[in-house]
Amino acid sequence: MSLAWEDYGRGSRNDDLWRIAEWRSTDGGSIGAAIHVRGKYIGLAEPVRRDLRNLRERFRWTPTDWLVIPLHASLAELAWGGQSADAVLLDVIFSQLAERPALRANLENEELVTAALAEMATNPHQALGGFSGLRRKSVEVSTAMTLLGYAHDLGGRPLPGEQLPTTTEATKAVLARLARSPYARGITFDETRVARHVERHYTAVPPWPTGNLLVPPAS
């Protein structure tokens, strides 16, 4: 079954699409990883359906009309929010390959792919939650960071090689933003505590363990 990169995503209900997501959801979280297909890909998946004989490899339907083809159906390490860590990591990789065609050349580099697989297998790869804390100071710092764009949109982690400001640079920008905020008026912020918050939630967050798979190849 051939899947086109330009069809990867979530689009409208009637689109011909495919994506990587969990195999099955349970009350305790999601299990495994699977290819979800819709539209024209449902018919193309029929030969794959016939080849899968194991009970745990059965296709299934989601409530929104996606046909689910299992990649693996074992209980996986759960990420933040109960999502399968394997499915989240694969979705990050495939979404980047779909959006950035230059990265696809990396798939032809056997050494690079092997190293990336080894890194994925030996490192935690859960998605990470967003800012935490209910104290007003923490909320104001987190809000300032969000307004400055100091957040990791892909599951709470940066991509390998992504250029980030230093903790010192980011902290100064956050403090300057707080000084201009009418909502933070009258609050005293300790620079060391702000720096610790910035580091924990942005500048020192470990990247996705994908080796150089999502780093553009040298031209």
N, C-alpha and C positions, 0 to 999 in steps of 0.2 A: 504494500500500500504506500503510495507516494503522497507526502504531505507538503504543501507549498508554504514556504516561510511567510509569505505575505498574508496567509490566512490564519496565522497564529494570533490568538487574542480572545476577546470576550464579546465584542460587537452586538448587533441587534439580534432579535430572536430568529430572523429568517436568513441570516448569513451562513455561508459555508465556512465553518471555522473549526479549529482544533486547538487544544491547550493541554498542559500538564496540570493535574490536580490530584486530590486524594482518590483512592479506590473506593472507599466506603466511609461514611460518617457514622459514629456511634455516640452514645451519651457521654462517653469518656474522652472523646476526641476523634480524629480521623485516622484511618488505617491505610498504610501503603501508598503507592503512587500509580497513576493510570493516565492513559491518553483519553481525553474526552473529545468526541467528534460530533459534528452537527452538519446538517445540510447534505451536500453531495458526498461527504466523506462517510456517511452512514452506509450507503450502498457499496462504497469501495472497501469497507471494513468486513464485508460478509465472508471473504475467504479466510480472514484471520479468525473470525468467529468459529468457522468450521474446524480449524486446526487446534483450537483450544479445548481440551478434553477434561482437564482437572476441574473439580468442583469449585476450587478457590479461584479459578481463572474465568469463571462465567462473566459474560458481559452483563451490564445492568444499565438501567435508565435513571437519569436524575429527574427531579420534578420539573426542570426547565428544558426537557427534551434533548439532553446530551446523551449520546451513547458512550458508555464507559468501557474502555479496553484496558485490562490490568497490565501493568508493568511488573509489579510485585504486590502481593496481597497479604504480606505478613504484617504483624503489629510493629509499627515503626516508632522510633523515638519521636515524642510529641514536642512540637514547638509551641511558642507562645500562642495562647488562644485555643489550644487543643488541636492545632493543625499538624499534619504529618510533616516532620522536618525534611524528609526525603522529597516529598512533593513540592514543598516551598522552595527548596534549593534548586530542583530541576526547573521549576517555573521561572525563577530568576535567570537561570542560564539560558533557557529557551527564549524568554522574552527579549533578552539582550541580543541573542543571535538573530532574532527576527527583526529587531529595530536597527541593528548595526551590521549590515552585510559584510563589512570588511573583516569582522571577527570570524566569519565562517571558514576562512582559510586555515584557522587554527585547528579545525577538526581533521585536517589532512596531515597534521604533524603528530605522528604516533608517539614520539617521546614526550611532547607537551601534554597530550591527552592522558597518557599513562601517569604522568606526574600529577596532573589535576585530579584524576580518580583516586590516587593514593592519598592526596591531601583531603579530599572529601571524606574518605573512609576513616581517617584517623583524627579528624577534628570535629568538634560540635558544630552543627549547622542549623540550629533552630533560628527561626525569625525572632527578633527581639522586640519587646514591647516598647511603647513610647515613653514619654516623660512620666515620672511618678511623683507622688507627694501631694498632700492636701494643704500644706502650710502656704500662707499667702505669698511669702517670699519665693518659695519654690515655683509656685504657679506663675508669678510675675517673671521670674528668670526664664522659665520654659516658654512663656508667651513671647518674650523678647527674642529668644533663640529662633522660634518658629517664624516670626516676622522677618528675621534676618536670613532665613533660608538655612539655618543650622539644624538640619534634620536629614535623616537618611530615609528616603522614600521606599527603597526596596527592602522591605522586611526589617527595617531598623538597622541595617548594616551598610557600610560603604562597599563599593567594588574594589578589587585589588588595583593598586596604582592610582586610585582616585586622589586628586590633589585637594587637600583640606588646609584651612588656616591653622596656624599653631594655636595651642591653648591660650597663650598670652595674647595673640592677635584677636582671637574670638572673644576672650573675656573682656578686653577693652571695648570691643564693638558692642557687646551685650550691656556693659555698664553705661556706655554712652546712650544706648537706646532706652535703658531704664531711666536715665536722668531726664529724658524728654517725654516720658510717658506720664500722662495725667493720672493714670490708675496707680502708679507706683509712687506718687507724690507723698512725701512724709515718711517713706520707708528707707531705712539705712541698710545698705547691702555691703557685706563683707567681701572684699575682692577674693580672698582665699577660698571662701565657700562657693562663690560664683564660679571660680576657676575649676573647682572640684566637680561642680555640677556640669559644666561645659565639657570637661574631660570625660566624665562617666557616660554622658549621653550623646557625645558627638565626636570629639577629637581622638579619643582613645578606644572607640568601639572597634572590636576586631572585624576585619573585612570578611566577606564570604570566602570560604576556603575552596577556591576554584583554581589555584595556581595561576598560570598565565593564560588560562583559557579565555578570559574576558578582557585581556590586554591586547590592544591592536598590534598586529605583527609589524615588524620593522619593514619599511618600504624599500 
